[in-house]
Amino acid sequence: MSVLDIPLRKALQLFYAPSPLRRSILKEDIRLDRKKDAGGNRSQGGDFYVPFWADVKKHISGNGDLARLTNDRIESNRSFKRLYPLLKDGILELLSSKLRWSNEPIEIIPKSVHGDLRIEDIGGTIRIRDALHARVRGEYTRVVYPYFSEEPALSEEGGRLGLWAMQNALTKLDAGDMRIIDPLRKTFFSPQTTPLRGDEETVFRERYRSLIGEWEHLKRE
């Protein structure tokens, strides 16, 4: 992860993370960049959350039970033991009481949603990868992007910035269908529940520019 080419969920985390956490994440990013430049491997073993998100899609489409799938993941990799059950509980509550999908016929559209938000004047790209694309009851669609970070919780402003980024990166899809979920807090954000105020682009650019500035400063230390 370089802040100049960064997943949306990581950008939102860094925008609002306490200074010590943000500094720690950025310094680790710089260390991995230098390792790669020296001929090493930047990889840290893949995205910790990818298997869980794949299981969420199986559960929603009726091809598996998330509780059982989560147990299987933990049995295969004990590093999942602490967080995966918390994520599982959050997803199940969101589906039943907030997104209200628990008893609905849902079709996962096979092609996941990907998009890039390029901010040319700042020189950065915000990446959206593997957003869930679902059709509910054959009547309407939803595009769901997960925020998985333990710290900080995704704030109301962060939810609005995330929705703005999704709407501007995924321009071929209906802006009203966008959702961001924070499973650990069992919360979600949508244009209906968290309407945009009109200042999201300005705030996003300010926070992103500040983040890049801090990253560049740390590289010089």
Buried (B, 14 or more C-beta within 10 A) or exposed (E): BBBEEBBBBBBBBBBBBEEEBBBEBBBEBBEBBEEEEEEEEBEEEEEBBEBBBBBBBBBBBEEBEBBEBBBBBBEEEEEBEEBBBEBBBBBBBBBEEBBEBEEEEBBBBEEBBEBEBEBEEBEBBBBBBBBBBBBBEEEEBBBBBBBBBEEBEBBEBBBBBBBBBBBBBBEEBEBEBBBBBBBBEBBBBBBEEBEBEEEBBEBBBEBBBEBBEBBEEBEEE
